[in-house]
Amino acid sequence: MAIALKDYEAVVGAEVIDELRVVAGRVRHRRLQNINSTPVGGGVAEILTRMVPLLRELGIETSWDVIKGDQAFFNVTKAFHNALHGKAEEITEDMLDIYRANTEMNLREMNFSGDVILIHDPQPAGLILRKPEIGRKWLWRCHIDISSPDPTVWNFLKPYIERYDASIFSMPDFAQQLPTPQFMVAPSIDPLSDKNKELEKSYINNVLEKYHLDPERPMITQISRFDRLKDPLGVMAAYRIVKKRYDCQLVLAGGGASDDPEGEAVLREVREKAADDPDIHVLLLPPFSDLEINALVRGSTIVMQKSIKEGFGLTVSEALWKRKPVIGGAVGGIKLQIINGVTGFLVHSPEGAAHRAVQLLADHKLRERMGENGFLHVKQNFLLTRHVKDYMLVMLALEHPDEDVVHLD
């Protein structure tokens, strides 16, 4: 059954939906075109899947297109991704040429239909080269942590980014020195999606049984792509420390994305490290496993997101929404979601994660209190309805570049 705007009233209140309709009335004459690098896998695709229908229902003609790329291109953009997060990568001129060639191919083949063109992340950033020919308003939406980017990659991308009318970042820490306006828009989760909606206890138990998980023993879970920046080996190290105190289980579950060629290698590393422990469950889930992911989180005692770098980390809000205490790396957008000691714990090492997990496993009331705090924090700040409104307000701001305040009649 399709989800409609009215269905969100029970979650956020009628006033929020009314406000969305008022803002939409000011921008629905503009067509919005989203362009990214993959139709499935990762947070961008997940958000767009839920956001595009709501924008259309609000009367804004909204489309979503995906660039093309071969394996060589996605190898390059994965290296860019790591380098922009500050990881040492060897970036050669041949790699830059591959990026340029793929950009040229997409410039020839892409149909630019929007009045406002919203480009997501570095992979399609070069499409801005079409702007002098067709005009329109162009936005670059950066979903990753570029607070300390590798200079080679950033200096290569920056001339593209400077041509946009504005950029959007997930938090102020990611802002850069640019000659154009910058907006802060945090990502969001959809409370009514299969990944986040309420589930019957029987379904949760069936999923746990399917993956040979014991509902009577504590379960620590991390849901993430198999990516070194998500630090699955660090999560495993923390679990092994906790295991000395509590007879617990560890779930490392995630899928892949077509624009992430490193995933298979990381998955192999994780499986090799886990091979000698039957209580470590490494699950490669196929696309559209949202209901099972939902059940795994709801069946967990503690959720981890021990990232080394993180643009936002939707899995944190997803777990907090389910009233689960979350232990997360003190990086990037995780710091927006976890209020240390209130909605979860921020940590800097496997030892720190293990210490906090032991503390939570020993204190049921602490888990409950953090879970409730986390739920309320997400409800107030990180739901899809707020995200939709923010994007519409950015569209409105582009139409009033010289005004500090825009009045909605």
N, C-alpha and C positions, 0 to 999 in steps of 0.2 A: 504494500500500500504506500502510495506517494505521501511524503510529509509536506504539509502546508504550513504557512505562517501561523494560522490560528492554533495549530497544534502546540506551538511554543508558549502560548499564553499561560498554560498550567505551570510552566517552569519559571518563566521570567516576569509574568504579569501582563495584563492588557496594555498598560501604559507604555511598556517598551515596544510592543508591536505598533501601537499608534504612532510613537515617535519615528519608527522606521518608515512608516507610510508618509509622514510629513517630510522627512528628509528626501525620500525618493521622489516626491513631487517636484523637487528643485533640480533633479539631475536626470529624470527619466527621458529627457529629450536626447541624451547622449548614449551612444552604443559603447559598451565596454568589452574589449577583447583581451582575454588572458592568453599568454603564451609561455609554456614551460617545456621541460625536456623529457617528461615521461607521463604516460596516462595512468600509471598505477605504481604503487610502491613509494613510500616516503610521505612526509607530511604535506607537501605542496599539493600533490595529487589528491590526497585525502580531503584537504580543506576545500579545494575547488569542486570536488564531486558533490559536496553538500552545499556550497555557497552559490554556485551558478543557478540552480533551480530557484532559490529564494530571491535572488536578484531579479530573475525573470518574472516571478510572481509579483514583485514590487513594481513591475512595469518597465524595468531597465533591460533593453535588448543586450543580452550578455552571451558571449561565445568563449570557447576554450579550444585552443589549437596547440599542437605539440610539434616541436621541430624534429627533423630527421638527423640521424647521425650513425656512423659506422662504429665498429669497435675501437678503432684508432682514436676517433674523436672522443669517445667516452673515457678512454684511458687518459687522454689529455685533461679532460675536464675533472676527472677524479683527482689527478695530480694537482690541478688548480684548487680544487676543493680543500685538499689537505694543506696546501701551501697558504691559502687564505686563512686557514685556522692556525697558521704559525709553524706548521711542521716542515722540516727540511726536505725539500724535493729538488731534484735536478730538472730544471726547466730549460729545454734546448730551443734553438731557433726553429728546428724542424717541428717541434711541438706547437710553437706559435703559428707556424705555417699551416698545420693541420686545423687549428682553430679557425684561422682566416678562411681556409678553403671551405670548411663546413659552413661557415657563416655566409659565404658567397652563394653556396648551393641553396641554403634556406632563403636567402634574399630573393633568389630567382623563383622559388617554388611556393613561398608563403603568400597567402591571400590576406592582405591587411585590411580588415573590414571595420575596425573600431574607430570611433571618434576619440576615445581614450584607449590607449594600448598599454597594457600592464604586463611587463616582461619580468618573469620570475627567475632570479638567480643568475650566475655567471654564464651558464651554457648558451642561452640565446641573447646575451647582452649586446652582441654585435649587430643585431637587427636594427639598432638605432640608425645605422647607415642609410636606411630608407627614408628617414624623417625629412631631409631637405627636399626630396621629390614629392612626398605625399602630404607633408604637414602633419596635422593632428596633435593631440597631447600625448606625451610619452612618459610613463612612470617605470622606474626600475625598482623592483621589490626584492630586497636582499633578505633571505631567510637564514643565512648562516652568520657565524661569529667572525667578523673581520676586524676585531679590535686590535689585533697585532698581526696584520697580514705580511706574508713574504713580499718584500719590495719588488722583486722581479715580476711577479704575477699581478700585483696591484697596479704597478706602473704601466703594465700592458693593458689592463682593463680600464684604468681610470680615464683615458681619453674617450672611451665609449660612454662611460657613466656620466661624464661631464656634459654630454650632449642631451641628456634627458631633461625634461622639464622639472622633475623632482625625483627624489629617491625615498624609499620607505624602508626603515629598519625596525627590528623587533624590540630594541631597547637602546637607550642613549649611549651605552658603552660602545656600541658598534658604529656610531657616527664617524664620518670622515671629513677631511677638509675638502669641500666641494663648493663650486660657485653657484649651486642651485639649491632650492629649498629641500629640507629633509624632514620627514614625518616619522613619528613613532607609532607603529601599529603592532601590538602583540598578536601572535597567532591565537587559535581558538580550537575548541572541540565542539562537536555537535552532541548535545545531551540525548537526542532522540535517535541517533544512529545505532546500527547493530553493535558497534563497539562500546557504546556507553549506556544503552537503555537498560532498564531493570530486566533481570532474568529469573526464571523459576529456579528454585533450589534444586529441583530434580535435574534440570538441564546442566547446571553447574557440576553436580555430582557425576553425571554421565560423561562429561568432558574430562573430569579428573580421572575417572576410571579408564577412559579410552587411552590416556597417556600414562597409565600405571602410577598415578599419584595417590598418596594416602591422605584422605581428608582429616584424619585424626592426628597427624603430625604437622608441626609448623612448616610452612612453605615460603621460601624467599624467591621472588620472581623478578626477572628483568625482561621486558619486552622491547626489542630493538632490532634494527637491521644488524647483520653481522659485519661490524665496522670497527676498526681499531680505535677510533675516537670514542666509541661507546664503551670501551674497556671491558669486554666480557671476561678476559683473563683476570683482571683485577677483581671483578665480582666473584669469580671462582676462588680467588685467593682469600677474599673476605669470608666466603662461605666455609672454607676449610678451617678457618679460625673459630667461627661460630660453632661448627660441628663438634668441636672439643667440649663445648658446654651444653649444647642442645642437639637432640636427635632430630635434625631438620632435613628438608629437601631443598634442592635448588632447581629452578626452571630458567633456562635461557632460551627464549622463544623469539622468533622473528622470521621475516621473509626477505626477499630480495627486491631490487629495483633495476630496471633496464639500464639506468645511467650510472650504476655502481658496479664496475667490473671486479672490484676487490673482494666482494662478498664471499665468493666460493673459497678463496684462500683463507680468509679469516674463519669461516665455518670449519674448514679442515683443522686449523690450529686448535679451535675450541674443542672439537670432538676428540682430538688426540689427547689433550690435557684432561678431559673428563672420562676417558675410557675405563679407568680403574675404579670408578665410584658409581654404583648403581643408583645412588640418590641424586646424581646430577643428570637432569633431563634436558638434552639439547634438541630443540624442536625447530625444524625448518618448515614453516607453515606456508601453504600455497596462497596465492592472491585470494582475496575475499574470504579470509578466515576470521572475519571480525567478531562473529558470535563466539567462536572458540576463544579468541583473545580476551574478550569480555569475561567469559567464564573463568579463564585461568587467573585473571586479575582478581575477580570476586572470590575465588577460592584460595587466594594467597593470604598469608599473615602479614608480610612486609613486601613492599615493592621497592626495587632499587633502580636508579638511573645514574650509574656511576661514571658519567661521561668525563672525558678529559677536556673536550671542547664541545660546545653545544649552542646551536643557534637559538633554539627554544626547548625542544623536547616535549612533544605533545603527550608522550606516555606519562609524564609527570601529572599533568592535569587530568588525564584519563583515570589514573589511579586515585588521585585526590577526590575526584568526583564520585568514586565508588567508596569513599570514606576509608581508604587505606593509608596508613602512615608510609611516607616515602623517604628513603635515604638517597640523596643525590649528590653528584659532584658539584662543588661550589664554583660553577662556571656558567657563563653565558646566561641564557634565558631561564635556566633552572633556578637561578637566584631570584627571578621574578615570582616564581611559583612556590618555592619552599621558603617560608619564613622560619628561620632556624629556631628550633625548639617550640614552634607553634603549630605549623602544618607538617613538619617533618624535620629532618636533620640534613645539614650540609656538611660534606666531608671532603678531605683532601688525599686520602690514601685508603688502601684496602684495610689497614689496621683500624683506621678511624671508622670505616663503614662497619667493620665487625663489632667494634665497641658499641656503636649505636644500635646495631641489630640485637646484640645481647641485652642491652638496656630495654629495648622494646619488647623482646620476647619475655622478659621478666615482669613486665608491668602491663597487664591487660587494660587497666583504666587509662594509662598513658596512650596506648594505641587507639582507644576509643576517642579520647579527647582530641588527639591530633587528626584522626579521621574526620571528625565533625568540623573542626576548624578548616581543614583542607577543602571539604565540600563547599563550605560557605565562601571561601576565598575564590574558588573557581567560579561559583555561581555569580559572584559580583564582578569578576574581572576577565574570565577567559572562555566565555560561551560564544557560539557562532553569531548570535544576534548582535552582540557588541561589535564583532569583527565586520559584519555586513555594514553596520552604521558607520564605522570608521572609514571603510573604503568609499562609501558614498560621500562622506564629509571631505575626503581628500579630493574626489572629483569636483566637488563644489568649490573647494579652495583654489583649484586650478583655474576656475572661471573668474575668480576674484583675487588676482595676484597682488593687488595693491591695497587690499583691505585687511585690517587686523581683526575685524569682527564682521560676520555675515549674519544678518537677521533672517530668521525663518518666519515667514508670515503665516 
